[in-house]
Structures are given as structure tokens and as C-alpha cells.
Amino acid sequence: MRILERRVYVGPNQYAPFPVIRLHVDLGELEKWPTGRIRGFADRLLGELPTRETHRCSYDEPGGFVRRLREDEGTWLGHVLEHVALEMQVLTGAKVAFGKTRSTGDHGQY
């Protein structure tokens, strides 16, 4: 995985009316590996960041992110990076609870 670009917007911006950190990443070969294909990934990730277990994610209920990690083939690592970035900010005291992961249209880039 490579971070191709990072930007910090300190005030209202084109993405949101609040400060935003934007990463442009290239997953490379990791694009082929949703979390359900990586044995033990969800358990190891949650062992390191147990507070993610209560994150609501797209199901709008506590545990939604864990559900995304485990259901079907799991979720994509770009989405996992979003949640790790959110959690790192929360652990430093930032009041952040929202993120989005979007494809750029180029294979493996978000």
C-alpha cells in the first residue's frame, strides 16, 4: 500500500463544512484481498483497536464495522484504512466520527 497524496483541510472545504484529512492511496496487490480472505484479520485488527468494535459504520448500529469485516467476503482494505485513520484521531482526543472511502476509478486506488 502506498499513500500517493495527503491533504489536511482545516476549515470548510470542498468535501465537508468541517476540517478533513484526505488520503489518496494505492492498495497495489492488496486490492485483491478483502478482509474475509485474510485469515484472522478481523480478530487481530480488533485486538489492536478494540474501540472499533462499537463503531456503527454503514449499518448504523453498534458493531456495524465488525459486521462489515466479517460478513460475506469482508470489506476492502481501503475501507479498513479509513476506520484505522478515524480511530487514531479519536485516540488522540479528536472529535471525529465520519469518513468515506471512494474509488478514484483507477484500479486499487481510493
N, C-alpha and C positions, 0 to 999 in steps of 0.2 A: 504494500500500500504506500502510495506517495501523496503527500499534501502538495498540490500544484500551486495553490494560492490561498492566502488567508487575509481576511479584512475584518476590521473592527469598526463598526458604525456606532458612534457614541450618543447619537440623538435620533430623532425621527429620520427615517431613510426610505429608500425605495421598497424595502421589504416589510417594514413594520413601523408603527408610530413610537417605538421604544428601541433602546440600544440592541444591536445584533452582532454576533460573531458569525462570519460566513467562511466556510471552508470549501474549497474545490479539491476533491480527492480523486485519485485514480486507484481503484482496487486491484488492478492487474489481474493476476491469476485467482485472487480471492473472490472475484466476481462469480466464479463457478461454485462457490461453497456457501450456500445458505447455512444457517446455524444448525438446522436439523441433520445436516450431513457431517457435522464435526462432532464426533463422539465426546460427550461430557462437556461440551462448550457452555451450555446454559448453566450447569451446576458450578463450573469454575468461574464464570463471569459473576454470578450472583454471590459466590463465596468471597470474591474481591470487593464487590459493590452491593452488599446486601440491601441497602436502602432502595435499590432499583426494583425490588420485589413488589413494592406498593405503587409503582408508577402506573398511571392509568392507560397511557398510550391510546391507540385508536379504538379500543373497545369502551372507553370512557367508564372504566370501573377499576378499582384497585386490583393489581395483578395483571392488567392488560398487556404490559410489556412482556412479562413472563409467559403469558399465553402465546404471544407472537413468537417468542423464542422457540417454543416447544411444539406448537401445532403444525400439522402437515410437514412440510419441509423446513419449517422455521422461517426466519426473516433474513434479509440480506445484511451483509456486514456494514454497508453504508448506513443502514438504519441503526445498527448497534453502535457505530461511531457517534451518531447523533446523541444517543442516550448516555454514552460514556462522557461526552463533552458536557451535556447538561448536568450530569452528576458531579463532575469535577467542579463546576461552577457552584452548585448547591453546597458542596462540602466546604467551599471557601467562604460561604456566607451570602452568596448572591441570591437574589430573589428571582429565580428563573424556573419556568416550568413548561416551556413551549419550544418546540423545534420542528423542523421539516426537513425531509430528505427527498430530493428530486433529482432525477436523471438529467444530465446535460444533453442527452441524445447521442453522446459518444459512448461506445461500449465500456462499461465498468467505471464510468465517471459520474460523480454526483456532486 
